[in-house]
Amino acid sequence: MMRQFASACVVGGIAVACGAMAVALAPDLSLPQAAPMLAVWCVVPLIWGLWAALAPAGWIPERLPQWGGILGVVAGILAAFVVNMPWRVLGVELPAAVRLLLGLAMGVFYYALWMLVRKVYAALGGPASASSSATMPSSRAA
């Protein structure tokens, strides 16, 4: 479970840093304007780590991208509808259909990022797949 948590936190932290740099370099977006979004991003690595730790054991590591995609859809819909980030950051009220599409797009984006989580998990020593770990001999045998 700790490897899941750590791998998701690593990728989440890198994603937040890249997003913050993109916001800082955006010509039409001031930092005070982006403050609500940046404040929410501060907790993203923790949320990702906890979400990864809660992943069903049968989904590790093969289905981590799907698990992350579920989180992306939930986060996207919360950001678009509950927090209304488009209005808070850009001052634009988007139609509900557009906000729903943004939420679904965030799920696809998270799916891609969580493919990296799966790779980091494997690099940290997690089994490459459940089937390969079942066929590998035990290192304690001797």
Buried (B, 14 or more C-beta within 10 A) or exposed (E): EEBBBBBBBBBBBBBBEEBBEEBEEEEEBEEEBBEBBBEBBEEBBBBBBBBBBEBEEEEBBBBBBEBBBBBBBBBBBBBBBEBBBBBBBBEEEBEEEEBBBBBBBBBEBBBEBBBBBBBBBBEEEBBEEBEEEEEEEEEEEE
